[in-house]
Amino acid sequence: MRDMIKRFFSQVSEENTSCNRNVQDVRVATCALFLEMAHIDDTFTKEETEIILSILKEKYQLSDEHADHLLEEAGRELKESIDL
């Protein structure tokens, strides 16, 4: 899973910070994708949560609080979605 995530980020170009909402949408979508990948085996462990948070903080330079908020927001979006 880590290798797949690293490949994903190596292909993502730099985001334009002047479009804050679009950047946030991309971050939420990315996090939601990670959550889907973590839940694919019907088991979501604390280790998987920590890995996702670590990646989000590193790649998006987020504080612990912002990364936690992003994880919560992505979780809500997933629950409300009707399709991937």
Summary of the structure (lengths in Angstrom):
residues: 84
radius of gyration: 12.5
end to end distance: 19.0
largest distance: 37.9
contacts: 193
relative contact order: 0.14
helix: 74%
strand: 0%
